[in-house]
Amino acid sequence: GRIIASIRHENEERYRAVGYITPDGGFSDVHIDKGLPDPVCCAGISSDGDYLYFSNCESCDSRRKLTVKKITPDGVISDKLHISDIGGYSDICVSSDKNFAFLLYEYEKNLKFARLQLNNSLQ
Protein backbone atom coordinates (compact mmCIF):
# COMPACT_ATOMS: atom_id res chain seq x y z
CA GLY A 1 0.00 0.00 0.00
CA ARG A 2 0.89 3.66 -0.24
CA ILE A 3 0.18 6.74 1.79
CA ILE A 4 -1.74 9.20 -0.39
CA ALA A 5 -1.91 12.95 0.26
CA SER A 6 -4.93 14.87 -1.02
CA ILE A 7 -4.01 18.52 -0.68
CA ARG A 8 -6.35 21.49 -0.59
CA HIS A 9 -4.68 23.86 -3.01
CA GLU A 10 -5.46 27.52 -3.66
CA ASN A 11 -4.43 27.47 -7.31
CA GLU A 12 -6.40 29.53 -9.84
CA GLU A 13 -7.95 26.45 -11.43
CA ARG A 14 -9.38 25.14 -8.12
CA TYR A 15 -8.51 21.44 -8.29
CA ARG A 16 -6.98 19.26 -5.56
CA ALA A 17 -3.28 18.48 -5.56
CA VAL A 18 -2.30 14.82 -5.07
CA GLY A 19 0.94 13.10 -4.09
CA TYR A 20 2.11 10.03 -2.18
CA ILE A 21 4.92 8.72 -0.01
CA THR A 22 7.44 6.77 -2.09
CA PRO A 23 8.84 3.36 -1.01
CA ASP A 24 12.13 5.03 0.03
CA GLY A 25 10.28 7.41 2.38
CA GLY A 26 10.41 10.41 0.04
CA PHE A 27 7.50 12.25 -1.52
CA SER A 28 6.32 11.90 -5.11
CA ASP A 29 5.87 14.80 -7.48
CA VAL A 30 2.66 16.55 -6.48
CA HIS A 31 0.26 17.14 -9.35
CA ILE A 32 -3.07 18.86 -9.86
CA ASP A 33 -5.79 16.26 -10.47
CA LYS A 34 -8.41 17.59 -12.94
CA GLY A 35 -10.74 14.77 -11.83
CA LEU A 36 -10.99 16.38 -8.37
CA PRO A 37 -12.50 19.87 -8.63
CA ASP A 38 -12.48 21.63 -5.27
CA PRO A 39 -13.49 25.08 -3.95
CA VAL A 40 -10.60 25.07 -1.42
CA CYS A 41 -12.52 23.13 1.21
CA CYS A 42 -11.70 20.24 3.56
CA ALA A 43 -12.24 16.80 2.01
CA GLY A 44 -12.19 13.24 3.33
CA ILE A 45 -10.40 10.13 2.10
CA SER A 46 -10.55 6.53 3.32
CA SER A 47 -9.79 3.06 1.98
CA ASP A 48 -11.31 -0.40 2.22
CA GLY A 49 -7.98 -1.94 1.18
CA ASP A 50 -9.02 -2.19 -2.47
CA TYR A 51 -10.51 1.21 -3.28
CA LEU A 52 -10.20 4.76 -2.04
CA TYR A 53 -13.34 6.70 -1.13
CA PHE A 54 -13.03 10.46 -1.49
CA SER A 55 -15.58 13.05 -0.32
CA ASN A 56 -15.59 16.72 -1.30
CA CYS A 57 -17.56 19.51 -2.92
CA GLU A 58 -17.37 18.80 -6.65
CA SER A 59 -17.28 22.44 -7.66
CA CYS A 60 -14.48 24.81 -8.55
CA ASP A 61 -16.24 27.95 -7.34
CA SER A 62 -18.41 27.24 -4.28
CA ARG A 63 -19.16 24.76 -1.51
CA ARG A 64 -21.83 22.78 -3.33
CA LYS A 65 -22.31 19.40 -5.03
CA LEU A 66 -21.05 17.27 -2.13
CA THR A 67 -19.95 14.02 -3.79
CA VAL A 68 -18.32 10.72 -2.83
CA LYS A 69 -16.04 9.10 -5.41
CA LYS A 70 -14.83 5.48 -5.52
CA ILE A 71 -11.27 5.41 -6.88
CA THR A 72 -9.39 2.33 -8.16
CA PRO A 73 -5.78 1.55 -7.16
CA ASP A 74 -4.76 3.03 -10.54
CA GLY A 75 -6.35 6.37 -9.64
CA VAL A 76 -9.41 6.01 -11.90
CA ILE A 77 -12.78 7.23 -10.62
CA SER A 78 -14.94 4.13 -11.04
CA ASP A 79 -18.14 5.42 -9.42
CA LYS A 80 -19.49 8.54 -7.78
CA LEU A 81 -22.51 9.41 -5.71
CA HIS A 82 -24.02 12.89 -5.37
CA ILE A 83 -24.86 13.45 -1.68
CA SER A 84 -26.20 17.01 -1.50
CA ASP A 85 -26.42 20.21 -3.53
CA ILE A 86 -25.23 22.06 -0.43
CA GLY A 87 -21.79 21.11 0.85
CA GLY A 88 -18.88 22.05 3.01
CA TYR A 89 -16.24 20.26 5.02
CA SER A 90 -16.55 16.46 5.01
CA ASP A 91 -14.83 13.36 6.31
CA ILE A 92 -15.34 9.70 5.43
CA CYS A 93 -14.37 6.33 6.89
CA VAL A 94 -15.01 2.71 5.90
CA SER A 95 -16.43 0.15 8.33
CA SER A 96 -14.17 -2.72 9.41
CA ASP A 97 -16.38 -5.23 7.56
CA LYS A 98 -16.03 -3.06 4.39
CA ASN A 99 -19.80 -3.03 3.86
CA PHE A 100 -20.39 0.66 4.61
CA ALA A 101 -18.80 4.07 4.40
CA PHE A 102 -19.75 6.68 6.98
CA LEU A 103 -19.80 10.32 5.94
CA LEU A 104 -19.86 13.30 8.29
CA TYR A 105 -20.42 16.57 6.48
CA GLU A 106 -21.25 20.23 6.88
CA TYR A 107 -24.72 21.23 5.71
CA GLU A 108 -25.47 24.94 6.06
CA LYS A 109 -24.71 25.53 9.78
CA ASN A 110 -25.25 21.92 10.85
CA LEU A 111 -23.48 18.58 10.67
CA LYS A 112 -25.10 15.64 8.91
CA PHE A 113 -24.26 11.96 8.90
CA ALA A 114 -24.80 9.49 6.07
CA ARG A 115 -24.27 5.74 5.84
CA LEU A 116 -23.42 4.54 2.35
CA GLN A 117 -23.64 0.91 1.33
CA LEU A 118 -20.52 -0.32 -0.44
CA ASN A 119 -21.00 -3.07 -2.98
CA ASN A 120 -20.39 -2.97 -6.71
CA SER A 121 -21.61 0.64 -6.73
CA LEU A 122 -22.08 3.40 -4.18
CA GLN A 123 -25.60 3.61 -2.73
Contacts in CASP RR format, 6 or more apart in sequence:
PFRMAT RR
TARGET T0000
AUTHOR 0000-0000-0000
METHOD contacts of the structure
MODEL  1
GRIIASIRHENEERYRAVGYITPDGGFSDVHIDKGLPDPVCCAGISSDGD
YLYFSNCESCDSRRKLTVKKITPDGVISDKLHISDIGGYSDICVSSDKNF
AFLLYEYEKNLKFARLQLNNSLQ
2 20 0 8 1.000
2 21 0 8 1.000
3 20 0 8 1.000
3 21 0 8 1.000
4 18 0 8 1.000
4 19 0 8 1.000
4 20 0 8 1.000
4 45 0 8 1.000
4 52 0 8 1.000
5 18 0 8 1.000
5 19 0 8 1.000
5 20 0 8 1.000
5 21 0 8 1.000
5 27 0 8 1.000
5 30 0 8 1.000
6 16 0 8 1.000
6 17 0 8 1.000
6 18 0 8 1.000
6 36 0 8 1.000
6 43 0 8 1.000
6 44 0 8 1.000
6 45 0 8 1.000
6 54 0 8 1.000
7 16 0 8 1.000
7 17 0 8 1.000
7 18 0 8 1.000
7 19 0 8 1.000
7 30 0 8 1.000
8 16 0 8 1.000
8 38 0 8 1.000
8 40 0 8 1.000
8 41 0 8 1.000
8 42 0 8 1.000
8 43 0 8 1.000
9 15 0 8 1.000
9 16 0 8 1.000
9 17 0 8 1.000
9 32 0 8 1.000
9 38 0 8 1.000
9 40 0 8 1.000
10 40 0 8 1.000
11 17 0 8 1.000
11 32 0 8 1.000
13 32 0 8 1.000
13 60 0 8 1.000
14 37 0 8 1.000
14 38 0 8 1.000
14 39 0 8 1.000
14 40 0 8 1.000
14 60 0 8 1.000
14 61 0 8 1.000
15 32 0 8 1.000
15 33 0 8 1.000
15 34 0 8 1.000
15 35 0 8 1.000
15 36 0 8 1.000
15 37 0 8 1.000
15 38 0 8 1.000
15 60 0 8 1.000
16 32 0 8 1.000
16 33 0 8 1.000
16 36 0 8 1.000
16 37 0 8 1.000
16 38 0 8 1.000
16 43 0 8 1.000
16 56 0 8 1.000
17 30 0 8 1.000
17 31 0 8 1.000
17 32 0 8 1.000
17 33 0 8 1.000
18 30 0 8 1.000
18 31 0 8 1.000
18 32 0 8 1.000
18 33 0 8 1.000
18 36 0 8 1.000
19 27 0 8 1.000
19 28 0 8 1.000
19 29 0 8 1.000
19 30 0 8 1.000
19 31 0 8 1.000
20 27 0 8 1.000
20 28 0 8 1.000
21 27 0 8 1.000
21 28 0 8 1.000
22 28 0 8 1.000
35 77 0 8 1.000
36 54 0 8 1.000
36 56 0 8 1.000
36 69 0 8 1.000
37 58 0 8 1.000
37 59 0 8 1.000
37 60 0 8 1.000
38 56 0 8 1.000
38 57 0 8 1.000
38 59 0 8 1.000
38 60 0 8 1.000
39 57 0 8 1.000
39 59 0 8 1.000
39 60 0 8 1.000
39 61 0 8 1.000
39 62 0 8 1.000
39 63 0 8 1.000
39 64 0 8 1.000
41 56 0 8 1.000
41 57 0 8 1.000
41 63 0 8 1.000
41 88 0 8 1.000
41 89 0 8 1.000
42 88 0 8 1.000
42 89 0 8 1.000
42 90 0 8 1.000
42 91 0 8 1.000
43 54 0 8 1.000
43 55 0 8 1.000
43 56 0 8 1.000
43 57 0 8 1.000
43 90 0 8 1.000
44 54 0 8 1.000
44 55 0 8 1.000
44 56 0 8 1.000
44 90 0 8 1.000
44 91 0 8 1.000
44 92 0 8 1.000
45 52 0 8 1.000
45 53 0 8 1.000
45 54 0 8 1.000
45 55 0 8 1.000
45 92 0 8 1.000
46 52 0 8 1.000
46 53 0 8 1.000
46 92 0 8 1.000
46 93 0 8 1.000
46 94 0 8 1.000
46 101 0 8 1.000
47 53 0 8 1.000
47 94 0 8 1.000
48 94 0 8 1.000
48 98 0 8 1.000
48 118 0 8 1.000
49 98 0 8 1.000
50 73 0 8 1.000
51 70 0 8 1.000
51 71 0 8 1.000
51 72 0 8 1.000
51 73 0 8 1.000
51 78 0 8 1.000
52 70 0 8 1.000
52 71 0 8 1.000
52 75 0 8 1.000
53 68 0 8 1.000
53 69 0 8 1.000
53 70 0 8 1.000
53 71 0 8 1.000
53 92 0 8 1.000
53 94 0 8 1.000
53 101 0 8 1.000
53 118 0 8 1.000
54 68 0 8 1.000
54 69 0 8 1.000
54 71 0 8 1.000
54 92 0 8 1.000
55 66 0 8 1.000
55 67 0 8 1.000
55 68 0 8 1.000
55 69 0 8 1.000
55 83 0 8 1.000
55 90 0 8 1.000
55 91 0 8 1.000
55 92 0 8 1.000
55 103 0 8 1.000
55 105 0 8 1.000
56 66 0 8 1.000
56 67 0 8 1.000
56 90 0 8 1.000
57 63 0 8 1.000
57 64 0 8 1.000
57 65 0 8 1.000
57 66 0 8 1.000
57 67 0 8 1.000
57 87 0 8 1.000
57 88 0 8 1.000
57 90 0 8 1.000
58 65 0 8 1.000
58 66 0 8 1.000
58 67 0 8 1.000
58 80 0 8 1.000
58 82 0 8 1.000
59 65 0 8 1.000
63 86 0 8 1.000
63 87 0 8 1.000
63 88 0 8 1.000
63 106 0 8 1.000
64 85 0 8 1.000
64 86 0 8 1.000
64 87 0 8 1.000
65 82 0 8 1.000
65 85 0 8 1.000
65 87 0 8 1.000
66 82 0 8 1.000
66 83 0 8 1.000
66 84 0 8 1.000
66 85 0 8 1.000
66 86 0 8 1.000
66 87 0 8 1.000
66 88 0 8 1.000
66 90 0 8 1.000
66 105 0 8 1.000
67 80 0 8 1.000
67 81 0 8 1.000
67 82 0 8 1.000
67 83 0 8 1.000
68 80 0 8 1.000
68 81 0 8 1.000
68 83 0 8 1.000
68 92 0 8 1.000
68 101 0 8 1.000
68 103 0 8 1.000
68 116 0 8 1.000
68 122 0 8 1.000
69 77 0 8 1.000
69 79 0 8 1.000
69 80 0 8 1.000
70 77 0 8 1.000
70 78 0 8 1.000
70 79 0 8 1.000
70 80 0 8 1.000
70 121 0 8 1.000
70 122 0 8 1.000
71 77 0 8 1.000
71 78 0 8 1.000
72 78 0 8 1.000
79 121 0 8 1.000
79 122 0 8 1.000
80 122 0 8 1.000
81 116 0 8 1.000
81 122 0 8 1.000
81 123 0 8 1.000
83 103 0 8 1.000
83 105 0 8 1.000
83 114 0 8 1.000
84 105 0 8 1.000
84 107 0 8 1.000
84 112 0 8 1.000
86 107 0 8 1.000
86 108 0 8 1.000
87 105 0 8 1.000
87 106 0 8 1.000
87 107 0 8 1.000
88 105 0 8 1.000
88 106 0 8 1.000
88 107 0 8 1.000
89 105 0 8 1.000
89 106 0 8 1.000
90 103 0 8 1.000
90 104 0 8 1.000
90 105 0 8 1.000
90 106 0 8 1.000
91 103 0 8 1.000
91 104 0 8 1.000
91 105 0 8 1.000
92 101 0 8 1.000
92 102 0 8 1.000
92 103 0 8 1.000
92 104 0 8 1.000
93 101 0 8 1.000
93 102 0 8 1.000
94 100 0 8 1.000
94 101 0 8 1.000
94 102 0 8 1.000
94 118 0 8 1.000
95 101 0 8 1.000
95 102 0 8 1.000
98 118 0 8 1.000
99 117 0 8 1.000
99 118 0 8 1.000
99 119 0 8 1.000
100 115 0 8 1.000
100 116 0 8 1.000
100 117 0 8 1.000
100 118 0 8 1.000
101 115 0 8 1.000
101 116 0 8 1.000
101 118 0 8 1.000
101 122 0 8 1.000
102 113 0 8 1.000
102 114 0 8 1.000
102 115 0 8 1.000
102 116 0 8 1.000
103 113 0 8 1.000
103 114 0 8 1.000
103 115 0 8 1.000
103 116 0 8 1.000
104 111 0 8 1.000
104 112 0 8 1.000
104 113 0 8 1.000
105 111 0 8 1.000
105 112 0 8 1.000
105 113 0 8 1.000
105 114 0 8 1.000
106 112 0 8 1.000
116 122 0 8 1.000
116 123 0 8 1.000
117 123 0 8 1.000
END
